[in-house]
């Protein structure tokens, strides 16, 4: 007796599904990259009692807020870059398992450029959202408790992109 083998999965359907899953994962990782820096930037200052000293500095409150945003955004972009490198290395290994003769989909390079631009914007939104949510918190623990449902909401919304036909 011969053994029954599953029919091969077409690369045309596998690669887009994997790409979508990776983009969803990357969006959640980008949001979580802003999580702890935002908590420390606002709630951490309150907890350490240094926010009053900071507000007495000879600069506007807007400058302080913008500086904190830039710091959180920079850390979020750094985590985005690290995650992209990790995913690219993993994809490089995984691409060796595709059937011989598989070609890159048309428009791959422009698609990557648009995706990077979109994720830089997502990193800015993640930084701003995390900072806004943690501003109302009195401590780091309260900020974590407040921000966790936001991260879960983002994960759910991003994951909904994987639902077939949605």
N, C-alpha and C positions, 0 to 999 in steps of 0.2 A: 503494500500500500503506500501510495504517495500521500504526502501531507498537503493540506489545503493552505495556500498562502493568501494573505490579504492582497487585494489589488493595490498597485502602487498609487500613492497620492500624487496628484499632479502638482508640479511646482507652481503652476499658475494660481492655484488656490491656497497652497501652503504658505508661500512667502508673504502674500498680503495679510493673512491671518496672523502670522508671527510678527509682522511689522506693526500691526494694530496693537497687539498685546504688548510689544516693547514700548510703543508710544504711550500707552495707558500707564504702564509701570513707570516710565520716565516722568510723566506728569505728576504722579503721586510722590515719587522721590524728590522732584523739584519742590513740591509744596512742603514736604517734611524737611527739606534742606533749610527752610526759613524758620522752622519751628523753634529750635533752641536759641538761635541768635536773637530772635524777636523777644523771646521770654526774658533773656538776660538784658536786652537793651532797655526795656521799660520796667518790667516787674522786678528784675534783678536790681536795678537802681533804687527802686522804692524799698526793697527788702534790706539792702545794704545801707540805706539812709543817705545815699549820695545824690539823689535827685534834687534835693534842696540846694546843695552846693553847685550843682550843674546849672540850675536855674538862676543862680546869682551871678553867673559868668556874664561878662559884658558883650553878649550877643543876643540876637532875637530868639524867641521861642521857635519861630519858623526855621531858623538856621539849625537849631538843635534837633528838631524833628527831621529835617532834611538830611542832616548828618547821620542820624540813627538809621534812616531809611537806606542811605547809600551803603552804610556798613552792613546791614542785614542783606541788602541786595547783592553786595560783593561776595559775601559768604554763600549765598544761595547760588550765584553764578559759578563759584568755585566747586560747589557740590554737583551742580549740573554738569560742569566740564568733567569732573572725575567720574560721574555716572556714565556720561557719553563715552569716555575712553574705555571704561569697563565693558559697556555693552558692545562697543566696536570690537574689542579684543575677543569677547565671547562670540560675536557674530562671525569674526574671522575664522575661528575654530569651527563653528557650526556650518559655515558655507562649504567646508570640505566634504560634508556628508550629502550635499545635493547631488543629484544625478549628473553624470558627465554631459557636457553640452548645454547645461543650463546657463542662460544669459541673464544679465542684469536687466530689470525692467526698463523700458524707455522712460526718459525723464527723471532718472534717479538723482543726478547731480542737482538740477534745479529743485527737486523735491526736498533734498537734504538741506539746501540753502534756506528754503521757505520754512522748513521745520525748525532749524536753528533760530531763525528770527522769531518765530512764534514762541519758542521756549525761552528766549531772552525776555520777551514780553510777559510770559507766564511767570518767570522768576520775579519780575518787578511786581506783578499782581500778588504773588505769594508773599513777598516781603511786606508789601503794604497791608495786605489782609491780616497777616500774623501780627504785625505791629498794632494795627487798629484793634484787634480782638484783645491783645494782651494789655492794652492801655488801661482798661477798666479793672484789671486785676491788682490786688494788693500784695500778692506774694507769687513766687515762682510756682508753687504747688497749685495755687488757684488759677494761674495762667495756663498751666498744663491741663487742668480740668476743663477750662473754658475752651482751649484751643483744640483739644482732642476731637470733640464732635465736628469741628470745622474740617479737620483733616479727614475724618471718616466720611463726611458729606462729599468732599472733593473726590475721595477714592470711589465712592458709589457713583457719582456723576461720570467720572472718567471710565469706570468699569462698564457703565451702561452703553458706551460706544462699542463694546464687544458683542452686544446682543444682536443676533442676526435679524436683519430687516428693520432695525431701529434707525 
